[in-house]
Amino acid sequence: MITSERGDRTRRDTPHDEGVAIAGPHDRSTADATRVPLASRVAVVTGSTRGLGLAMARVLGHGGAHVVVSSRSDSHVKTAVDSLRAEGISASGLTCDTTILAEVEALRDHALAHGILRVWINNAGVSGVYGPTASTPVDDFINVVRTNIVGTFHGSRVALPVFLEQGFGDLVNLYGEGDNGPVAMQNAYASSKRWVRQFTETLRRETRASGVRVHGMNPGLVTTDLLRKVTAQKGYERRLDALPVVIALWGRTPAEAARPILRLVTTNRFVYRGLRPPSLLTRAVRNIAAGRLRATNRIRLDVSTLDPTPEPHEENEQVDAVRR
């Protein structure tokens, strides 16, 4: 289900899981290529060497785009590019830490060297430590802010001038749990996604009538490392015990969650949400029928425990710092 900008009211359309794609009116050169709507265009996806990012790159590649993948690991970039090329997709990649503006600019320049930039997806993100804010490690909170917020700003900041100059382009920012309201024990992540939504909606207003489209995408529960690998504060691990059942009922594989991306960036729809109340029952029935609720098929969480209590000498140092 795709929602319109006006009050986020839902508009029913053809099922998004069918992967329907229609060329956007702002890029007339692709209007006759409905089967390959992104032919001869370039699409960048950050944080895209595995999981949802790689799945979205694959969908865009099969839609005709030359896809540029990126992550902080050079070996992961190479592996991802090789896997895409093995499927006949035109692909290249570059290592990129989205918290560093110069590296994001280099990613943009790499993309432009391969053709006309049509799509930029800010997908790179981290989840942070599970537990109360009062005892959340400061470094961890700042890391979430830098990756999810600063990284999204950097990507938007380098892509939008290109889009505005050429008069078309599609920017996609990834929403997530918390973009609609507070989520206890996940304050860093949830607040960052709330910021991303506000930022995205503001960009949409600023670029209205420019030919540039700014989209928000909340893929819902996706079975990636971001969901599987959890670091919890000591004493809060047991609160995660029910998560595998929740994922079994409403989770989707990266390939399933990535299907709507091509339609999102080739139409005038602005917001996609993979987990909305009307679809909860349908998704649960589908997953149960597929056997995902069986104990043997449920996702197994990799939970590591963090003791946020500082060592005595660290606590003394903090007190001394305050006194100074």
Wavefront OBJ file of the C-alpha trace (Angstrom):
o trace
v 0.000 0.000 0.000
v 1.406 3.369 -1.055
v 0.336 6.562 0.649
v 0.056 10.045 -0.740
v 1.617 13.172 0.679
v -1.657 14.806 1.659
v -2.021 13.864 5.300
v -0.481 10.441 4.582
v -3.979 9.269 3.638
v -3.930 5.875 2.023
v -4.738 5.521 -1.653
v -5.457 2.033 -2.884
v -3.634 1.010 -6.010
v -2.420 -2.161 -7.638
v -0.743 -4.480 -5.100
v 2.768 -3.246 -4.366
v 4.116 -6.773 -4.048
v 3.463 -7.321 -7.746
v 6.358 -5.003 -8.543
v 4.343 -2.838 -10.931
v 6.513 -0.070 -12.408
v 5.436 3.032 -14.308
v 7.924 5.542 -15.676
v 7.771 8.870 -13.890
v 6.670 11.869 -15.940
v 9.737 13.873 -14.918
v 12.113 11.554 -16.784
v 10.595 11.371 -20.242
v 13.461 9.389 -21.754
v 12.330 6.264 -19.904
v 8.616 6.649 -20.586
v 8.576 4.030 -23.362
v 10.658 1.506 -21.437
v 8.004 0.215 -19.060
v 9.716 -3.140 -18.687
v 13.070 -1.527 -17.913
v 11.971 1.822 -16.455
v 15.459 2.761 -15.275
v 17.315 1.854 -18.480
v 20.517 3.877 -18.959
v 20.139 5.450 -15.524
v 22.221 5.130 -12.341
v 20.914 4.208 -8.896
v 22.917 4.518 -5.662
v 22.052 2.551 -2.530
v 24.083 3.160 0.627
v 24.650 0.324 3.074
v 23.913 -2.103 0.253
v 26.348 -5.007 0.338
v 23.896 -7.341 2.093
v 20.383 -7.526 3.510
v 17.715 -5.073 2.406
v 20.173 -2.702 0.724
v 21.531 -5.408 -1.563
v 18.007 -6.649 -2.276
v 16.919 -3.146 -3.321
v 20.001 -2.792 -5.518
v 19.062 -6.090 -7.167
v 15.486 -4.922 -7.856
v 16.695 -1.626 -9.327
v 19.303 -3.452 -11.396
v 16.693 -5.738 -12.897
v 14.716 -2.559 -13.594
v 17.484 -1.492 -15.950
v 19.633 0.746 -13.739
v 23.362 0.616 -13.309
v 23.465 0.136 -9.549
v 26.189 1.482 -7.275
v 26.545 -0.382 -3.981
v 28.508 0.734 -0.964
v 29.477 -0.098 2.600
v 32.415 0.446 4.916
v 34.010 -2.867 3.907
v 35.962 -3.134 0.656
v 35.646 -6.934 0.600
v 31.877 -6.749 1.116
v 31.577 -4.260 -1.743
v 33.495 -6.558 -4.080
v 31.412 -9.587 -3.120
v 28.160 -7.680 -3.650
v 29.219 -6.324 -7.040
v 30.290 -9.781 -8.177
v 26.974 -11.309 -7.099
v 24.963 -8.663 -8.967
v 27.032 -8.973 -12.121
v 26.579 -12.745 -12.009
v 22.839 -12.079 -12.434
v 23.459 -9.914 -15.483
v 23.047 -6.638 -13.603
v 25.235 -3.660 -14.447
v 26.886 -2.834 -11.139
v 29.847 -1.158 -9.498
v 30.706 -0.218 -5.941
v 32.760 1.930 -3.620
v 33.619 1.831 0.052
v 31.818 4.620 1.848
v 31.309 5.669 5.444
v 28.208 7.841 5.207
v 29.170 9.759 8.345
v 32.088 11.262 6.375
v 30.922 13.839 3.832
v 33.987 13.522 1.584
v 33.334 9.790 1.150
v 29.686 10.391 0.262
v 30.771 13.003 -2.287
v 33.181 10.459 -3.752
v 30.301 7.985 -4.006
v 28.267 10.560 -5.924
v 31.181 11.258 -8.291
v 31.626 7.522 -8.862
v 27.927 7.238 -9.754
v 28.035 10.199 -12.155
v 30.979 8.622 -13.959
v 28.609 5.797 -14.941
v 25.808 7.938 -16.336
v 22.821 10.028 -15.295
v 21.979 9.766 -11.606
v 18.289 8.934 -11.279
v 17.888 7.266 -7.843
v 19.647 7.737 -4.511
v 18.594 5.613 -1.517
v 19.868 6.430 1.967
v 19.687 2.942 3.448
v 22.741 2.762 5.729
v 21.726 2.547 9.375
v 22.401 1.010 12.785
v 20.021 0.014 15.577
v 21.896 0.816 18.797
v 21.807 -0.814 22.223
v 18.452 -2.057 23.574
v 17.641 -0.642 27.009
v 16.709 2.537 28.894
v 18.123 5.859 27.784
v 19.405 6.716 31.268
v 21.997 3.951 31.047
v 22.617 3.915 27.295
v 26.346 4.276 26.529
v 26.984 7.771 25.215
v 29.230 6.551 22.393
v 26.548 4.145 21.195
v 23.861 6.843 21.125
v 26.157 9.196 19.209
v 26.988 6.420 16.715
v 23.284 5.950 15.966
v 22.852 9.694 15.496
v 25.852 9.968 13.193
v 24.897 6.981 11.047
v 21.127 7.351 10.843
v 20.813 11.122 10.955
v 24.091 12.630 9.728
v 24.487 9.872 7.129
v 21.009 10.534 5.750
v 21.723 14.262 5.631
v 25.028 13.702 3.819
v 23.419 11.490 1.189
v 20.568 13.922 0.642
v 22.935 16.885 0.566
v 25.089 15.460 -2.235
v 22.279 13.932 -4.323
v 19.734 16.754 -4.305
v 21.882 19.390 -6.077
v 22.413 16.912 -8.919
v 18.702 16.156 -9.146
v 17.700 19.808 -8.966
v 20.128 20.822 -11.695
v 18.925 18.134 -14.098
v 15.255 18.649 -13.170
v 14.473 15.085 -12.077
v 15.570 12.350 -9.700
v 14.233 10.235 -6.859
v 15.595 10.439 -3.326
v 14.516 7.722 -0.875
v 15.114 7.874 2.874
v 14.548 4.803 5.021
v 12.076 5.153 7.864
v 11.788 2.567 10.631
v 10.227 1.750 13.968
v 9.666 5.001 15.808
v 8.965 7.266 12.848
v 5.342 7.426 14.025
v 6.036 7.892 17.732
v 8.154 6.909 20.749
v 9.490 3.383 21.270
v 10.693 2.534 24.775
v 14.110 0.907 25.123
v 15.062 1.959 21.594
v 15.207 5.698 22.020
v 18.287 6.335 19.899
v 17.045 4.358 16.894
v 13.384 5.340 17.164
v 14.169 9.034 17.597
v 16.556 8.955 14.646
v 13.814 7.501 12.436
v 11.388 10.156 13.645
v 13.969 12.719 12.579
v 14.414 11.037 9.190
v 10.679 11.237 8.557
v 10.508 14.934 9.509
v 13.611 15.651 7.422
v 12.179 13.802 4.428
v 8.812 15.538 4.580
v 10.570 18.901 4.787
v 12.729 18.089 1.749
v 9.582 17.143 -0.132
v 8.112 20.583 0.528
v 11.334 22.340 -0.403
v 11.602 20.524 -3.742
v 7.936 20.686 -4.741
v 7.391 21.561 -8.408
v 11.101 21.042 -9.140
v 10.672 17.679 -10.871
v 12.506 15.992 -7.991
v 10.629 13.457 -5.883
v 11.471 12.702 -2.259
v 10.161 9.445 -0.841
v 9.998 7.792 2.563
v 10.102 4.011 2.880
v 9.378 1.972 5.987
v 9.975 -1.661 4.987
v 8.556 -3.092 8.215
v 10.156 -6.073 9.949
v 12.938 -7.354 7.712
v 15.027 -10.380 8.656
v 18.454 -8.793 8.377
v 21.405 -8.549 10.770
v 19.933 -5.258 12.006
v 17.065 -7.293 13.440
v 18.843 -10.548 14.278
v 21.926 -9.225 16.049
v 20.919 -7.343 19.172
v 22.982 -5.807 21.938
v 20.933 -5.428 25.117
v 21.778 -3.755 28.383
v 22.252 -6.203 31.220
v 18.926 -7.136 32.807
v 16.851 -6.332 29.702
v 17.656 -9.381 27.563
v 14.502 -11.296 28.535
v 12.300 -8.553 27.090
v 13.430 -9.753 23.674
v 12.182 -13.331 24.158
v 8.974 -12.732 22.206
v 10.704 -11.075 19.243
v 11.237 -14.301 17.224
v 7.476 -14.966 17.333
v 6.709 -11.401 16.240
v 9.160 -11.743 13.364
v 7.686 -15.114 12.388
v 4.218 -13.558 12.164
v 4.999 -10.275 10.465
v 8.584 -10.390 9.237
v 9.691 -10.456 5.613
v 12.841 -11.522 3.863
v 14.980 -8.770 2.285
v 13.830 -9.884 -1.164
v 10.172 -9.561 -0.149
v 10.693 -6.182 1.514
v 12.599 -4.784 -1.481
v 9.934 -5.502 -4.103
v 8.077 -2.161 -3.792
v 11.171 -0.009 -4.325
v 11.025 0.016 -8.118
v 7.414 1.122 -8.154
v 8.084 3.731 -5.478
v 10.818 5.462 -7.501
v 8.982 5.255 -10.826
v 5.668 6.790 -9.730
v 4.497 9.913 -7.962
v 3.800 8.049 -4.729
v 5.719 9.431 -1.794
v 5.459 7.016 1.133
v 5.595 3.241 1.390
v 4.871 1.352 4.610
v 5.443 -2.371 4.715
v 3.572 -2.955 7.957
v 0.201 -1.235 8.272
v -2.852 -2.407 10.285
v -4.850 -3.534 7.208
v -2.017 -5.850 6.150
v -1.228 -7.407 9.546
v -3.731 -10.258 9.281
v -2.847 -11.017 5.680
v 0.861 -11.085 6.445
v 0.382 -13.301 9.509
v -1.749 -15.812 7.588
v 0.774 -15.877 4.760
v 3.726 -16.439 7.089
v 1.922 -19.126 9.076
v 1.033 -20.913 5.840
v 4.696 -20.755 4.854
v 5.644 -22.461 8.127
v 7.555 -19.525 9.564
v 5.832 -19.790 12.941
v 7.177 -23.284 13.554
v 9.806 -23.276 16.279
v 12.379 -24.842 13.942
v 11.847 -22.119 11.353
v 11.833 -19.087 13.627
v 14.673 -16.645 13.411
v 17.302 -17.129 16.103
v 18.441 -13.941 17.731
v 22.097 -13.311 18.414
v 21.840 -11.336 21.661
v 24.938 -9.945 23.302
v 24.790 -8.345 26.741
v 26.298 -5.010 27.680
v 26.849 -3.943 31.266
v 26.454 -0.154 31.174
v 27.797 0.246 34.718
v 31.144 2.052 34.489
v 34.233 0.586 36.097
v 35.180 2.288 39.400
v 38.132 4.115 37.914
v 35.983 5.364 35.008
v 33.378 6.658 37.458
v 36.058 8.475 39.456
v 37.394 10.050 36.291
v 33.907 11.322 35.415
v 33.478 12.822 38.896
v 36.906 14.458 38.722
v 36.041 15.894 35.324
v 32.877 17.472 36.721
v 34.765 18.954 39.646
v 37.323 20.473 37.335
l 1 2 3 4 5 6 7 8 9 10 11 12 13 14 15 16 17 18 19 20 21 22 23 24 25 26 27 28 29 30 31 32 33 34 35 36 37 38 39 40 41 42 43 44 45 46 47 48 49 50 51 52 53 54 55 56 57 58 59 60 61 62 63 64 65 66 67 68 69 70 71 72 73 74 75 76 77 78 79 80 81 82 83 84 85 86 87 88 89 90 91 92 93 94 95 96 97 98 99 100 101 102 103 104 105 106 107 108 109 110 111 112 113 114 115 116 117 118 119 120 121 122 123 124 125 126 127 128 129 130 131 132 133 134 135 136 137 138 139 140 141 142 143 144 145 146 147 148 149 150 151 152 153 154 155 156 157 158 159 160 161 162 163 164 165 166 167 168 169 170 171 172 173 174 175 176 177 178 179 180 181 182 183 184 185 186 187 188 189 190 191 192 193 194 195 196 197 198 199 200 201 202 203 204 205 206 207 208 209 210 211 212 213 214 215 216 217 218 219 220 221 222 223 224 225 226 227 228 229 230 231 232 233 234 235 236 237 238 239 240 241 242 243 244 245 246 247 248 249 250 251 252 253 254 255 256 257 258 259 260 261 262 263 264 265 266 267 268 269 270 271 272 273 274 275 276 277 278 279 280 281 282 283 284 285 286 287 288 289 290 291 292 293 294 295 296 297 298 299 300 301 302 303 304 305 306 307 308 309 310 311 312 313 314 315 316 317 318 319 320 321 322 323 324
